[in-house]
Amino acid sequence: MLPVPERNLHVLDGGERISVGGRDFDVEYTPGHASHHVVYFDRAGATAYVGDVAGVRIPPADYVRAPTPPPDIDVEAWHRTIDEIERRAPERLALIHFGVATDVGRHLADLRARLDEWAEIARRVSDADAFASEIEAGLDVDEETRRAIDSAIPFWQSYLGLARYWSTRAA
């Protein structure tokens, strides 16, 4: 076995200012989707590099899905994160899945509403199949969009994260 070289790694906690490729970014701790999540805000104010915390959206569709896989979804923290992104008022969101959203206000409003709707469904139902059935019954997207988004964050995975959220809150 080859030895692993020692690395001088620094974990970003939020509050840092970093420069990459001549561009300056504020790093903000943004839990909700995951307890370790951070967002990089372009100091020029134009772009927020949001990772998964701003949802999944597959262009050209404008449907936004909240990615809620286990282990540490926190709906209240996610709301605070969405509030912080809105407060900083970026012109666009650089999404990890997929592309760039320039309708920031609508995008975040849809994310917030879907997160709440799905959290409530997960609280009421008993399994992933019931969760998926209820959501699919209310989806207003074409089949191609549904399949594409479901491949990025499947319903069963969303259910498991939200079910864990509710079980940890009850404990």
C-alpha positions in Angstrom: 0.0 0.0 0.0 1.3 3.5 -0.9 1.6 6.0 1.9 -1.0 8.8 1.8 0.7 12.2 1.7 -0.1 14.5 4.6 -2.2 17.4 3.5 -2.7 20.8 5.1 -6.5 21.0 4.8 -8.7 23.7 6.2 -12.4 23.2 6.7 -14.5 26.3 5.9 -17.0 27.0 8.7 -18.6 30.2 7.3 -17.5 33.8 7.8 -14.3 33.4 5.8 -13.4 35.5 2.8 -11.5 33.7 0.1 -10.0 34.5 -3.3 -10.1 32.0 -6.1 -8.8 32.8 -9.6 -8.8 36.5 -8.9 -12.4 36.5 -7.6 -13.4 37.2 -4.0 -16.0 35.2 -2.1 -17.7 35.3 1.2 -18.3 31.9 2.7 -21.5 31.5 4.6 -22.4 28.5 6.8 -25.8 27.3 5.3 -27.2 24.2 7.0 -30.6 22.7 6.2 -29.8 20.3 3.3 -26.7 19.1 5.2 -25.1 20.1 8.5 -21.8 20.8 6.8 -23.1 23.0 3.9 -21.6 26.3 2.9 -22.5 28.8 0.1 -20.0 30.9 -1.7 -21.2 34.4 -2.4 -19.4 36.3 -5.1 -18.3 39.5 -3.4 -19.4 41.4 -6.4 -22.9 40.3 -5.4 -23.8 38.7 -8.7 -23.7 35.0 -8.1 -24.3 32.7 -5.2 -22.7 29.2 -5.6 -25.3 27.4 -3.6 -24.7 23.7 -4.0 -27.7 21.6 -3.1 -29.2 24.0 -0.6 -31.1 25.9 -3.3 -32.6 22.8 -4.8 -32.6 20.7 -7.9 -33.7 22.2 -11.2 -33.1 20.8 -14.6 -33.4 23.4 -17.4 -35.3 24.2 -19.4 -37.9 23.3 -16.8 -38.5 25.8 -13.9 -39.6 23.1 -11.5 -37.6 23.2 -8.2 -37.2 20.1 -6.0 -35.8 20.2 -2.5 -33.1 17.5 -2.2 -33.8 15.9 1.2 -31.7 12.8 1.5 -30.5 11.5 4.9 -28.8 12.0 7.2 -29.2 15.5 8.5 -32.1 17.5 6.9 -33.2 20.3 9.1 -36.2 22.2 7.8 -35.9 25.2 10.2 -32.2 25.6 9.5 -33.0 25.4 5.8 -35.5 28.2 6.1 -32.9 30.4 7.8 -30.5 29.6 4.9 -33.0 30.5 2.3 -33.6 33.8 4.2 -29.9 34.5 4.2 -29.6 33.9 0.5 -32.6 36.2 -0.1 -31.0 38.8 2.2 -27.9 38.9 0.1 -30.0 39.3 -3.0 -27.7 37.6 -5.6 -28.6 38.1 -9.3 -28.3 34.4 -10.0 -27.9 31.0 -8.3 -25.3 28.6 -9.5 -27.0 25.3 -8.9 -25.1 22.0 -8.5 -28.1 20.3 -10.2 -28.1 21.9 -12.8 -27.1 25.3 -14.3 -27.9 28.8 -13.3 -31.2 30.3 -12.1 -31.7 34.0 -12.8 -35.2 34.1 -11.4 -33.9 34.0 -7.8 -36.9 35.2 -5.9 -39.3 32.7 -7.6 -36.8 29.9 -7.4 -36.3 30.3 -3.7 -40.1 30.8 -3.0 -40.8 27.5 -4.9 -38.0 25.7 -2.9 -39.4 26.9 0.4 -43.0 25.9 -0.5 -42.0 22.5 -1.8 -39.7 21.8 1.3 -42.7 22.6 3.6 -45.2 20.6 1.5 -42.9 17.6 1.3 -42.0 17.7 5.0 -45.7 17.7 5.9 -46.4 14.8 3.6 -43.4 12.8 5.0 -44.7 13.5 8.6 -48.2 12.1 7.6 -47.3 9.0 5.5 -45.8 5.7 6.6 -43.4 4.8 3.8 -41.6 6.0 0.7 -44.2 4.5 -1.7 -47.0 6.5 -0.1 -44.8 9.6 -0.1 -44.0 9.2 -3.8 -47.7 8.5 -4.7 -49.0 11.6 -3.0 -46.3 13.8 -4.6 -46.7 12.4 -8.1 -50.5 12.9 -7.9 -49.9 16.6 -7.5 -47.0 17.1 -9.9 -47.6 19.6 -12.7 -44.6 18.8 -14.9 -44.2 16.8 -18.1 -43.0 13.2 -17.9 -39.5 14.0 -19.2 -39.0 16.6 -16.5 -40.3 14.3 -13.8 -38.0 11.5 -14.9 -35.0 13.8 -15.1 -35.5 15.3 -11.7 -36.3 11.9 -10.1 -33.0 10.6 -11.4 -31.2 13.5 -9.7 -33.0 13.1 -6.3 -35.4 10.1 -6.2 -38.6 10.3 -4.2 -37.6 7.4 -1.9 -34.4 9.3 -1.0 -36.3 12.5 -0.2 -38.7 10.5 2.0 -35.9 8.9 3.9 -34.3 12.2 4.8 -37.5 13.8 5.9 -38.6 10.7 7.8 -35.3 10.8 9.7 -35.8 14.5 10.3 -39.2 13.8 11.9 -38.0 10.9 13.9 -35.1 12.9 15.4 -37.4 15.7 16.3 -39.7 13.3 18.1 -36.8 11.8 20.1 
